[in-house]
């Protein structure tokens, strides 16, 4: 390629970068409804995990395996809710 081709290619890439930067900075802020739906999905996911645990271990006697599985499910729920909290705090 000749040096002029690089010049035009760099101009085109610069314009594309400016367009993407403008789109990024002009994106709308999430609404309360969006955040609420997102948190609702996270809580629903957590509820499903606890339901799976209950289905698998609910009628079994206490054991280390049962306790570990419950702790894993609760830790996952806690992590999901912390992500939601991070969304709410500026």
Number of C-alpha atoms within 10 A of each C-alpha: 5 6 8 9 10 11 10 11 12 12 12 12 11 12 12 12 12 12 11 12 11 11 11 10 8 9 8 8 7 9 9 10 9 11 15 13 12 14 19 14 13 18 17 13 15 21 15 13 18 18 14 13 16 14 11 12 17 12 8 10 7 10 10 8 10 17 12 11 16 17 12 15 20 16 13 15 20 14 14 17 17 12 13 18 13 9 13 12 6 5
